[in-house]
Amino acid sequence: MKKLYAPWEKVFKKVATPFEEFIHAQTTTGLILMIMTVVALVLANSPIASSYEHFFHTYINLEVGSWKLSHSIHHWINDGLMAIFFFIIGLEIKRNITVGELSDIKVAILPIIAAIGGMVIPALIYLSINGGLDSARGWGIPMATDIAFAISALVLLGKRVPTSLVTFLVALAIVDDLGAVVVIALFYTNEIHIFWLLLALGAFFGMIALNRFGIHAVLPYFIVGLLMWYFMLESGVHATIAGVIAAMSIPSRPKYVPITFSEHTSRLLHEYDSYPIATDHMMHEKQKAILQNIKDTIDAVGTPASRLEHGLHLPVSLLVIPLFALANAGISIDFSSINQSIMQPVSLGIIFGLIGGKIVGIAGLSWLAIKLKIATLPQNTTMSQIFGVSFLGGIGFTMSIFVAELAFLGNSELIFQAKIGILAASLFAGIFGFVWLRYIAKSSNK
């Protein structure tokens, strides 16, 4: 008798590679992020705008005896929940370097060069406009690329773009994320408390020790990682960096050698079939033990890193990123003075950085690297398509807003100008990049 599946059950029965899962997760995140951004903007410009703002500035306290940790909901989201987002970034960086798009230097060299250009050129353009001003501190804002939005735009094009172009953008965005993490850690830390930083370092080495001792259970890493997050929070270095560092300590090698997995499982299944079924609904006791052994073997052939990356993508996509957008994308826009806001040095620096800087940095340096024979074009792609991708690289959104909050901490006016610039540049870059790749870019098949 054929079993019928509900639509969502069919989705769960599909077998996807880690790369395919990553693309699907980023596409989902991008769509949800778009919806929540619109919701945030509507709320910030509605009659309940004051209540909306007041909610995210409400303080939540954690107290145990004399110990107390008190922060606003906005702060808990940006420093707490976003640490999980950065943890996912760390896992993605690690996977891409070990077995993914960045593991082969011949393939990785072009997106690495493009990513470096896409970070340095926008920062220089921003500084050329804001040099000598208080707003110069925001040079890191246009360096970022929102991987979820960028990949979503590319995936919507379907078969019109080659898979290698998607791979190029993923590798580029991963290097971009790594650069953003380094910039946040080195340049957006106001004051460092060495004692707490040493404790955080000790916690990290503790997680490395767990890895070396072959501990594959997630709970010990979670406990020590939570302590490291708190120590990092107290040290002055942005607490989300703890997420990336923690990810580097998670085991990415299986306990069970994959090459012998099929042999071992086949032997167990053969043994399972050798026992008679006790009843229509009950198994033989030995069969139960065999199934448990198979389950343990499956767990052992996987890795904690892959399980965590797979398990956390959904809550990050459905909870962390939407809450971040809701808490940070809501800006009250006075349309009568929006032209004045966009013409401020901060907004102009971000707009020219995210659009012009990414084009010159990504497409320009890619072209130069190819001409100098340092790198080659990805298979089945053209420079015209790379040019379109460089526009998608100008979608800064999540990471750009995050850096803006750090760069202009306490200065609501500059944060507002930064968000106006980020929204304007990201919207233009996304639409133009999509249209270019959809209607103008020449494929290698033409």
C-alpha positions in Angstrom: 0.0 0.0 0.0 1.4 3.4 -1.0 1.9 5.8 1.8 0.7 9.3 1.3 2.7 12.3 2.5 1.6 15.8 3.3 3.5 18.6 1.4 5.7 19.5 4.3 6.5 15.8 4.9 7.8 15.5 1.4 10.2 18.4 2.1 11.5 16.6 5.1 12.1 13.4 3.1 14.3 15.1 0.6 18.0 14.4 0.8 20.0 17.6 0.6 23.8 18.2 0.7 25.1 20.7 3.4 25.6 23.2 0.6 22.0 22.8 -0.6 20.7 23.1 3.0 22.8 26.2 3.4 21.3 27.8 0.3 17.7 26.8 1.3 18.3 28.2 4.8 19.7 31.5 3.5 16.8 31.9 1.1 14.3 31.3 3.8 16.1 33.8 6.1 16.2 36.4 3.3 12.4 36.2 2.7 11.6 36.3 6.4 14.1 39.2 6.8 12.4 41.1 4.1 8.9 40.7 5.7 10.1 41.6 9.1 11.9 44.7 7.8 8.6 45.9 6.2 6.8 45.2 9.5 9.4 47.1 11.5 9.2 50.1 9.2 5.4 50.1 9.4 5.4 49.9 13.2 8.0 52.7 13.4 5.8 55.0 11.3 2.4 54.1 12.8 0.4 55.5 15.7 1.9 52.9 18.0 5.5 53.9 17.2 6.2 55.1 20.8 5.0 51.8 22.2 7.1 49.9 19.7 10.2 51.8 20.6 9.5 51.6 24.4 9.1 47.8 24.2 12.7 47.3 22.9 14.1 49.6 25.5 12.4 47.7 28.3 15.0 46.2 30.7 15.2 42.5 31.5 17.2 41.6 34.6 18.8 38.3 35.6 19.7 38.0 39.3 21.2 35.3 41.4 22.1 36.5 44.9 24.3 39.6 44.5 25.0 38.9 40.9 22.9 40.8 38.4 22.9 41.2 34.6 20.6 43.9 33.4 20.1 44.9 29.7 17.3 46.2 27.5 15.5 43.8 25.1 17.3 45.6 22.3 20.6 44.8 23.9 19.7 41.2 24.7 18.9 40.7 21.0 22.0 42.4 19.6 24.4 41.0 22.2 22.7 37.7 23.2 20.6 36.2 20.4 22.9 37.5 17.7 25.7 35.5 19.3 23.8 32.4 18.1 23.7 34.0 14.6 27.5 34.6 14.8 27.9 31.0 16.0 26.2 29.8 12.8 28.5 32.1 10.8 31.5 30.5 12.6 30.3 27.0 11.7 29.8 28.0 8.1 33.2 29.5 7.9 34.8 26.4 9.4 32.9 24.0 7.1 33.7 26.1 4.0 37.4 26.2 4.9 37.7 22.5 5.7 35.4 20.8 3.1 33.5 23.6 1.3 33.9 26.2 -1.3 37.1 27.6 0.3 38.9 24.3 0.8 40.4 24.3 -2.7 42.7 27.4 -3.0 42.5 27.3 -6.8 38.7 27.7 -6.6 38.7 30.0 -3.6 41.3 32.5 -4.8 38.9 34.5 -6.9 36.1 35.0 -4.3 38.8 35.7 -1.7 40.3 38.5 -3.8 36.8 39.8 -4.7 35.7 39.8 -1.0 38.9 41.7 0.1 38.3 44.2 -2.7 34.6 44.4 -1.7 35.6 45.3 1.9 38.6 47.6 1.4 37.2 49.8 -1.5 33.9 50.6 0.2 35.7 51.5 3.5 38.0 53.8 1.6 35.1 55.5 -0.3 33.3 56.0 3.0 36.4 57.6 4.6 36.9 59.8 1.6 33.5 61.4 2.3 33.6 61.3 6.1 37.3 61.8 6.8 38.0 64.2 9.7 34.3 64.0 10.9 33.0 62.3 13.9 31.2 59.9 11.5 34.5 58.6 10.2 34.2 55.8 12.8 31.5 54.2 10.6 34.0 53.1 7.9 33.2 49.4 8.6 29.5 49.8 7.8 29.7 49.5 3.9 32.1 46.7 4.1 29.5 44.1 4.9 27.3 41.9 2.6 24.1 40.4 3.8 24.5 36.8 2.7 20.8 35.9 3.2 19.4 38.7 1.0 22.1 38.3 -1.6 21.7 34.6 -2.0 17.9 34.9 -2.0 18.1 37.3 -4.9 20.4 34.9 -6.8 18.3 31.8 -6.1 15.1 33.6 -7.3 16.8 33.7 -10.8 16.7 29.9 -10.8 18.4 28.2 -13.9 19.2 31.6 -15.4 22.4 31.7 -13.4 24.9 28.8 -13.2 25.5 26.9 -9.9 29.1 28.0 -10.0 27.9 31.7 -9.7 26.0 30.8 -6.5 29.0 29.1 -5.2 31.1 32.2 -6.0 28.7 34.4 -4.1 28.6 32.0 -1.1 32.4 31.9 -0.9 32.6 35.6 -1.3 30.0 36.2 1.5 31.7 33.8 3.8 35.0 35.6 3.5 33.2 38.9 3.9 31.6 37.6 7.1 35.0 36.6 8.4 36.3 40.1 7.6 33.4 41.7 9.4 34.1 39.6 12.5 37.7 40.7 12.5 36.8 44.3 12.1 34.2 44.2 14.9 36.7 42.5 17.2 39.6 44.8 16.5 38.1 48.2 15.7 34.7 48.4 17.5 35.8 47.6 21.0 35.9 50.7 23.2 37.6 49.4 26.3 39.2 46.0 27.0 39.2 44.5 30.5 42.1 42.1 30.4 40.9 39.9 33.4 37.6 39.1 31.7 39.3 38.6 28.4 41.7 36.1 29.9 38.7 34.2 31.4 37.1 34.1 28.0 40.4 32.8 26.5 40.5 30.2 29.2 36.9 29.1 28.4 37.9 28.8 24.7 40.9 26.6 25.6 38.5 24.5 27.8 36.3 23.9 24.7 39.4 23.0 22.7 40.3 20.5 25.4 36.8 19.0 25.2 37.4 18.6 21.5 40.8 16.9 21.9 39.4 14.5 24.5 36.9 13.4 22.0 33.8 14.8 23.6 31.0 14.8 21.0 28.1 15.6 23.3 26.8 19.2 22.7 25.9 20.1 26.3 29.5 20.5 27.7 30.3 22.9 24.8 27.1 24.8 25.4 27.9 25.3 29.1 31.5 26.4 28.6 30.4 28.5 25.5 27.8 30.3 27.6 30.5 31.1 30.2 32.7 32.4 27.4 29.9 34.6 26.1 29.5 36.2 29.5 33.2 36.7 30.0 33.4 38.3 26.6 30.5 40.5 27.4 32.3 41.8 30.5 35.6 42.1 28.7 34.5 44.9 26.5 35.0 42.9 23.3 31.6 42.5 21.6 30.0 39.4 23.0 28.9 38.1 19.6 32.5 37.4 18.8 32.3 34.5 21.4 29.8 32.8 19.0 32.4 32.7 16.2 35.2 31.6 18.4 33.1 28.9 20.1 32.2 27.5 16.6 35.9 27.0 15.9 36.2 24.5 18.8 33.2 22.3 17.9 34.4 18.9 16.6 34.1 18.6 12.8 35.5 15.0 12.6 33.3 12.0 13.2 33.9 9.4 15.8 33.0 6.6 13.4 35.1 6.2 10.2 32.6 6.9 7.4 34.2 4.4 5.0 33.2 1.5 7.2 29.7 2.8 8.1 27.9 1.0 5.3 29.6 -2.3 6.1 28.8 -2.1 9.8 25.2 -1.0 9.1 24.6 -3.7 6.5 25.8 -6.4 9.0 23.5 -5.0 11.7 20.5 -4.9 9.3 21.2 -8.5 8.2 21.3 -9.5 11.8 18.0 -7.6 12.4 16.3 -9.5 9.7 17.4 -12.8 11.1 15.2 -12.4 14.2 11.4 -13.2 13.9 9.0 -10.4 14.6 7.3 -11.0 18.0 3.9 -9.5 16.9 2.6 -7.1 14.3 3.4 -4.2 16.7 6.3 -5.5 18.7 10.0 -6.2 17.8 12.2 -8.9 19.2 14.3 -7.6 22.1 17.5 -8.2 20.1 16.1 -6.1 17.3 15.5 -3.2 19.6 19.1 -3.4 20.7 20.3 -3.6 17.0 18.2 -0.5 16.1 19.7 1.4 19.0 23.2 0.4 17.8 22.4 1.6 14.3 21.2 4.9 15.7 24.3 5.3 17.8 26.4 4.5 14.7 24.5 7.2 12.6 25.1 9.7 15.4 28.8 8.7 15.5 29.4 9.0 11.8 28.0 12.6 11.9 29.8 15.5 13.6 28.6 17.9 16.3 29.5 20.8 14.0 27.2 19.5 11.2 24.4 18.6 13.6 24.5 22.1 15.2 24.7 23.9 11.8 21.7 21.8 10.6 19.7 22.2 13.9 20.3 25.9 14.4 19.5 27.2 11.0 15.7 27.0 11.5 15.6 28.8 14.9 18.0 31.4 13.7 16.0 32.0 10.5 12.6 32.0 12.3 13.5 33.7 15.6 16.9 35.4 15.8 17.1 37.2 12.5 13.4 38.3 12.5 13.8 39.7 16.0 17.0 41.5 15.0 15.2 43.1 12.0 12.2 44.0 14.2 14.4 45.7 16.8 16.8 47.4 14.4 15.2 48.1 11.1 12.3 50.2 12.4 13.2 53.9 11.7 10.7 56.7 11.7 11.0 58.4 8.3 10.0 62.0 7.8 9.4 61.9 4.0 9.5 65.7 3.8 13.1 65.7 5.0 14.3 62.3 3.6 16.3 64.0 0.9 18.2 66.0 3.5 18.9 62.8 5.5 20.2 61.0 2.5 22.6 63.9 1.6 24.4 63.6 5.0 28.0 62.4 4.8 27.1 59.2 6.7 24.3 58.2 4.3 26.3 59.2 1.2 29.4 57.3 2.4 27.4 54.2 2.9 25.4 54.5 -0.3 28.5 55.1 -2.5 30.4 52.5 -0.5 27.9 49.7 -0.8 27.1 50.4 -4.4 30.1 51.9 -6.1 32.6 50.4 -3.7 31.3 46.9 -4.1 31.3 47.2 -7.9 34.9 48.4 -8.0 36.0 46.0 -5.3 34.3 42.8 -6.4 33.9 43.1 -10.2 37.0 45.3 -10.6 39.4 43.2 -8.6 38.0 40.0 -10.1 38.6 41.3 -13.6 42.1 42.4 -12.7 42.9 39.0 -11.0 41.7 37.2 -14.2 43.6 39.4 -16.5 46.8 38.9 -14.4 46.1 35.1 -14.5 46.0 35.0 -10.7 42.5 33.4 -10.9 40.0 32.1 -13.4 36.3 32.7 -13.9 34.0 30.1 -12.3 32.8 27.5 -14.7 30.0 28.6 -17.1 30.1 32.2 -15.9 30.9 35.5 -17.5 32.3 38.8 -16.3 28.8 40.3 -17.0 27.4 37.9 -14.4 30.2 38.7 -11.9 29.3 42.4 -12.4 25.6 41.6 -11.4 26.8 39.7 -8.4 28.9 42.7 -7.3 25.7 44.6 -7.1 24.1 42.0 -4.9 27.2 42.3 -2.7 26.0 45.8 -2.1 23.1 44.5 0.0 24.6 45.2 3.4 21.5 45.1 5.6 22.0 42.8 8.7 25.7 43.1 9.2 25.8 46.7 8.2 23.1 47.7 10.7 24.9 45.6 13.3 28.1 47.5 12.7 26.3 50.9 12.6 24.9 50.2 16.1 28.5 49.6 17.3 30.1 52.4 15.5 27.7 55.1 16.6 26.7 53.7 20.0 24.7 56.3 21.8 24.4 58.7 18.8 20.8 58.2 17.6 21.2 60.8 14.8 24.2 59.1 13.2 22.6 55.7 13.6 19.4 57.0 11.9 21.5 58.4 9.0 23.4 55.1 8.7 20.2 53.1 8.6 18.7 55.4 5.9 21.9 54.9 3.8 21.9 51.1 4.4 18.2 50.7 3.4 18.5 52.9 0.3 21.7 51.3 -0.9 20.5 47.7 -0.2 17.2 48.3 -1.9 18.9 49.8 -5.0 21.7 47.2 -5.1 19.2 44.3 -4.8 16.8 45.5 -7.4 19.5 46.5 -9.9 21.6 43.3 -9.4 18.5 41.1 -9.9 17.4 43.0 -13.0 20.9 42.9 -14.5 21.3 39.2 -14.0 17.8 38.5 -15.1 17.6 40.6 -18.3 21.0 42.0 -19.2 23.9 39.7 -18.1 25.2 37.4 -20.8 25.6 33.8 -19.9 28.5 31.7 -21.2 26.0 29.7 -23.3 25.2 32.6 -25.6 
